[in-house]
Structure formats: C-alpha cells, structure tokens
C-alpha cells in the first residue's frame, strides 16, 4: 500500500539547491506536486512536495534530503492507505 505524504524542505544555502533538485528528480515518478518559494526575508528557500509512494520510499527520500548540509526535510504521512496500481486490479 502507498501513502499520501507531504515533505517540507527548507534550504538555508543556495549551493545545496542543485543537490536537492537532483534527488527530487530521482523520485519524480512518485511526486504528485511541488511548490517552491524563496523567502527573501531570511534568505532561505522553502519547498513543499506532495508524494504518493510506499512508506519506505517516502522515508528514503526524506532521509536523503535531510543528509544534505544546510537542508532540513520533514515528512507528514496520511493514515490513509492508497492501493498501488498492481493492487487495484
């Protein structure tokens, strides 16, 4: 079963943005939507990702993002179990 989740990302150093985008690209097949905003007042970038994926994938993505220097990533998962395509048939 898949889960619907939101991953919040705060990038405190612009040099980390390319690495964040590379990782997000690797998981693009699971990403439902993305919104990114520069918060100039504090010099940070804030990204919100909506993802539909197994718990293991959500955790792996959040973990990889959180390991990047000057990047904070946290996920919130729904309690709703979403059938995968193979389970729907």
N, C-alpha and C positions, 0 to 999 in steps of 0.2 A: 504494500500500500504506500502511496505517496502522501506527502503532507504539503499543505499550503503554508508558506512562511514568508516573513519579511526579514530582510537583513539590512541593518542600518550600518553605514560605513562613514567614518569621519577621517579625512586625510589632512594631517597637520603640516605636511611638507609636499609641495607640488612635485618634487622629484620622485615621489612614490606613486604618483598617478598612473604612469605608464605601466608599472608592475601590476597595480590594481586592475587596470583595463585588460592586461594580458590574461590574468586569472579569470576575470569575468567572461572574457571571450571563450576560454576553455569550457565554461559551463553554460554557454549561451543557449544550448538546446533545452535547458530547464528553466531559463529566465522568462517570466511572463511579461514583466515590465520593469522599467528603470527610470528613475528621476534623479538628476544631479543638479545641485545648486552651489555656486560659490558663495560663501558667507564672508564677504569682504571685511566686515567689521572686525572679525577675528582672524582673518587670513587663512581660513580653512575651507575645504570642500566637503559637502555632505551629499551622500548618495543613498538612495533608498531602492532596494531591489525586492521585487515580488518573485518568488520562485515556487514551482510545483515540482517536487522531487522526493525521492526516498530520504528518510531521516539521515542516513549515512552520507548522502551527497550534500545535504544542507550543512551538516556538521563539518565535513571536509572542506567545503568552500569557505565557511566562516573561519575555520581554523587557519587555512592558508592565508586568508586576508589579514587575520589578526597577528600573524607572524611577521608581517612587513613592518619595518621600522617606521614610526610616526603614523601608523594606521591603527584605528580601533574599529572592530567589527563585532556586532552582536546580532543574534537571531532570535526571533519570536516565532514559534510554530503553533499552528492551529491544532486543536484537538480532533479536527475533522480528518478522517481517513479518506483519501481520494483513490479510487481504483485506478491502477495503471491500465494502459491500453490492452495489455495481454489479459488482465483480469476482467475487463468489460465484456469479453466475448464469451 
